Amino acid sequence: MSALHTPAVSQDDYLEFCVFLRGLCGIDLTQYKRPQMERRLRSFYATRGIHQLTDAFETLRRDPDALDQLLDRITINVSQLWRNPEQWQLLEEQLLPELAREGQIRAWSAGCSYGAEAYTLATLCHLVAPRARTLIQGTDIDKRMVARARLGEFTDDDARSAPRRQLEAGFDRTQGGWRAKLELRAITRFDVGDLLRTKPQPGSYDLILCRNTVIYFAEPIRDELHARLAGGLRPGGYLVIGSTERVSQPGDLGLTTTHPFIYRKA
Ligand SMILES: C[S@@+](CC[C@H](N)C(=O)[O-])C[C@H]1O[C@@H](n2cnc3c(N)ncnc32)[C@H](O)[C@@H]1O
């Protein structure tokens, strides 16, 4: 479309949209990197003939499917079992045996999407530390993902990087996929939670996985979240982040880097 035919867009319909969406479903887009999020939103609506974001309000108010499609676009729920296999190998061979020596593993999958990360961890805890008291909590802002996570069902595509022995130890074969075994469901739980507002109890976790979730957060918001996560770890506990992410000043948070993208609380 030429510039001449581009419909006029009000100065800050983006901010108006953020306020509206927060009121509608609690998601606060102002905390995310604006350029990426705005581009994502505008292209989503442009393909639907909407060029002024405020014009989407009415449909969003009355049509739950429209809200679902929008959430699919902005929350980016991509995940898989054993995502980044090298991190899982390290967890299986070094970190979990070390944590299990304390007799308990309290873990948090922060931004868990549909639960692939939490069930991968549950499988490894079950294999490596069968006698430890284990509880793995998954939280996500998207309640549709939390509902899916509670089912514990995954496709073959979700399992594409999973090592076969461990996969079969944790999951039963279904038609076209895999279902988490009862033993894993017994040690996992899933809740809706907004990482921008959650403040874990000091020292309440042995392990926190927060991977591939902060990439769209504005940097100060991300740093503030990492500080809260570090506060939630007990001394000797671990924080695992995504392999494209960084904790900007780990030392200031009482963390030391033990492996790439893995930090230990002093
Ligand atoms: C790309 S997925 C990552 C899933 C998993 N951690 C992994 O690495 O495979 C990012 C998840 O973060 C969630 N998310 C985004 N903003 C959030 C927030 N403010 N609080 C909680 N979860 C959030 C999204 O809904 C999405 O399911």
The ligand as an SDF file (V2000), in Angstrom:
LIG
                    3D

 27 29  0  0  0  0  0  0  0  0999 V2000
    8.4600  -19.0320   24.6200 C   0  0  0  0  0  0  0  0  0  0  0  0
    7.5020  -19.5780   25.9810 S   0  0  0  0  0  0  0  0  0  0  0  0
    8.7690  -20.3720   26.9390 C   0  0  0  0  0  0  0  0  0  0  0  0
    8.3310  -21.7010   27.5140 C   0  0  0  0  0  0  0  0  0  0  0  0
    9.4370  -22.4760   28.2350 C   0  0  0  0  0  0  0  0  0  0  0  0
    9.9760  -21.7080   29.3300 N   0  0  0  0  0  0  0  0  0  0  0  0
   10.5250  -22.8630   27.2700 C   0  0  0  0  0  0  0  0  0  0  0  0
   11.6380  -22.3200   27.3360 O   0  0  0  0  0  0  0  0  0  0  0  0
   10.2850  -23.7160   26.4230 O   0  0  0  0  0  0  0  0  0  0  0  0
    7.2360  -18.0410   26.8700 C   0  0  0  0  0  0  0  0  0  0  0  0
    6.0660  -18.1050   27.8280 C   0  0  0  0  0  0  0  0  0  0  0  0
    6.1300  -16.9690   28.6820 O   0  0  0  0  0  0  0  0  0  0  0  0
    4.8240  -16.5830   28.9870 C   0  0  0  0  0  0  0  0  0  0  0  0
    4.8290  -15.2050   29.4700 N   0  0  0  0  0  0  0  0  0  0  0  0
    4.9850  -14.0500   28.7790 C   0  0  0  0  0  0  0  0  0  0  0  0
    4.8850  -13.0010   29.5980 N   0  0  0  0  0  0  0  0  0  0  0  0
    4.6640  -13.5060   30.8350 C   0  0  0  0  0  0  0  0  0  0  0  0
    4.4720  -12.9160   32.1080 C   0  0  0  0  0  0  0  0  0  0  0  0
    4.4820  -11.5790   32.2560 N   0  0  0  0  0  0  0  0  0  0  0  0
    4.2720  -13.7260   33.1760 N   0  0  0  0  0  0  0  0  0  0  0  0
    4.2420  -15.0670   33.0270 C   0  0  0  0  0  0  0  0  0  0  0  0
    4.4150  -15.6850   31.8480 N   0  0  0  0  0  0  0  0  0  0  0  0
    4.6340  -14.9170   30.7660 C   0  0  0  0  0  0  0  0  0  0  0  0
    4.0760  -16.7720   27.6680 C   0  0  0  0  0  0  0  0  0  0  0  0
    2.6770  -16.8810   27.8710 O   0  0  0  0  0  0  0  0  0  0  0  0
    4.7230  -18.0370   27.1260 C   0  0  0  0  0  0  0  0  0  0  0  0
    3.9560  -19.1860   27.4140 O   0  0  0  0  0  0  0  0  0  0  0  0
  1  2  1  0
  2  3  1  0
  2 10  1  0
  3  4  1  0
  4  5  1  0
  5  6  1  0
  5  7  1  0
  7  8  2  0
  7  9  1  0
 10 11  1  0
 11 12  1  0
 11 26  1  0
 12 13  1  0
 13 14  1  0
 13 24  1  0
 14 15  1  0
 14 23  1  0
 15 16  2  0
 16 17  1  0
 17 18  1  0
 17 23  2  0
 18 19  1  0
 18 20  2  0
 20 21  1  0
 21 22  2  0
 22 23  1  0
 24 25  1  0
 24 26  1  0
 26 27  1  0
M  CHG  2   2   1   9  -1
M  END
$$$$
